[in-house]
């Protein structure tokens, strides 16, 4: 694993050290869209040698169902070629997944764990052309609120592609490190602690 990826993973782990008392309000029933970008890193089994990563762009649409649970759909395009493409051939990776999120805190500012299942479309060589593989996703993330409608987000996802046609490995490991901005609407917030007003005689 290269130095840059180790640094980003360390940053993600540091975000999990945010104490629970930093949470000011509980958030739920919010719908959001998240635009993200970053880098994707394939395992050595990909055959990419030292050129094992490239940019990724994507979009998520989700809802925070309760203070601690959420669901979202994710689509992404990674511009890392798993082989030397033929002239004018599209060798990028395209993926989609349905994810469940478990939030550590009820606050809008919270770390979370993601678990999901999806599919990844790749061109592994010129003879086989483009094929689709089942994809499992396990991720860690942190969400930071910029107000009622905007927020920042960091995600580290381990994506496992099952039954790929690579001769070196039936399953191919892929790590995506991304950051992005979210827009929230709807939902409700409530104080994490009861507010007691002044007593009247």
HUHU-V118732 format. One record per pair of residues at least 24 apart in sequence whose C-alpha atoms are under 6 Angstrom apart, sorted by the first residue. I is the first residue (numbers start at 0). J is the second residue. Records with the same first field share a line. If there is no record, write none. Layout:
# HUHU-V118732
I = J, J
This chain:
# HUHU-V118732
15 = 110
22 = 106
23 = 191
24 = 106, 189, 190, 191
25 = 105, 106, 188, 189, 191
26 = 66, 106, 107, 188
27 = 63, 64, 65, 66, 186, 187
28 = 63, 64, 186
29 = 62, 63, 184, 185, 186
30 = 61, 62, 183, 184
31 = 60, 61, 182, 183
32 = 59, 60, 181, 182
33 = 58, 59, 180, 181
34 = 58, 179, 180
35 = 178, 179
36 = 177, 178
37 = 176, 177
38 = 175, 176
39 = 174, 175
40 = 173, 174
41 = 173
42 = 172
44 = 167
52 = 79
53 = 78, 79
54 = 78
66 = 105
67 = 101, 102, 105
68 = 100, 101
69 = 99, 100
70 = 98, 99, 100
71 = 97, 98
72 = 96, 97
81 = 123
82 = 123, 124
90 = 122
92 = 120, 121
93 = 119, 120
94 = 118, 119
107 = 144
108 = 142, 143, 144
109 = 141, 142
110 = 140, 141
111 = 139, 140
112 = 138, 139
113 = 137, 138
132 = 160, 161
133 = 160, 161
134 = 159, 160
135 = 159
148 = 182, 183
149 = 181, 182
150 = 180, 181
151 = 179, 180
152 = 178, 179
153 = 177, 178
